[in-house]
Amino acid sequence: MTTVPVFKDCINIILEKTPTEIDSRALYNDILGLKSIEEIHDFHCWSLSSDKYVLTCHVRSRYGEKAIKDVIKICQRSDYGIYQVTV
């Protein structure tokens, strides 16, 4: 293994690039598809490290804490595996 792949991973983490392992469009649509969510904006997913992913987003909902729990539940599914979620 050369240092080039490691260097690329480091640059992507520093630049807060959306990880290629996460389908951010599908995640966005899954969250928006929740009955407790009316709108999403300021949606940002990035890598904290090579295997820890973070999501922050603003949502509009009339369901308060239920909506937050619903979003976290989606993000922590195995197909997304988000380490930290801020809603």
N, C-alpha and C positions, 0 to 999 in steps of 0.2 A: 504494500500500500504506500502510495506516495503522499506527500503533504498537501497536494492540490485539493483533493476532496475535503480534507479537514479544514483547510483555509477557506474554501467556498462555504462550508457550513458555518464557520465563525463569522464570515461577512454577512451571511443571510440573517444570523441571529442579531448581530449588531445593527443591521438595517431594519430590524423588526419586520422582515418579510413573512408573508403568510406561508406556513409550512406546506410543502407539496403533499405531505401525508394526509392532510385534511382537505376535504372538499368543502370549502367555505361557502359556496353557493348552495349546496345541499343543506348545510347546517343552517344557513340563513332561512331557507325555505321551510325547514323543519320547525324552526322557532316561530316563524311567521304563521305556520299552519296550526299552532296551538290555539285552542278556543279562547284561552285567557289573554292572548296577545292581540292588540289592535294594530300596532305599528312598531317598526324597528328603525332606528337611525344610529349613526355613529358606531357602526359595527366594525370591530377590528379584532383579528385573530393573528397571533404571532408566536414565535418560539421564545421561550425563556431560556431553554438550553436545548441540546440536541434531541431530547425525548420528553420535554415538558412544554405543553402548549397552553396559551393563555387566551381568553376571550373577554373583551369588554364590549358592552353595547348598552344603548338606551332603548327602553321599550315604553310604549304607552299601553296602559291596561287599567281596567276598573277593578281588577281582582287582587291588587296589592301583593301581599306575601305569597299567595298561591301562584301568581304569574312568575315570580322570581324562582320559586321551587320548581315549577314546570320547566323553565329555561335551564336551570342547573341540571335537572334530571336528563334532559336531552343531551346536554354537553358532556356529561359523564358516561354516556353510553360507550360501549367498546368500539364502535365504528368511528367515534370522534376522540374520545379519551382526553378531553380537555382537563388539564391539571388545576387551573385556577379560573374562576368565572366571576366577573364583576358586572352586575346588572343595575 
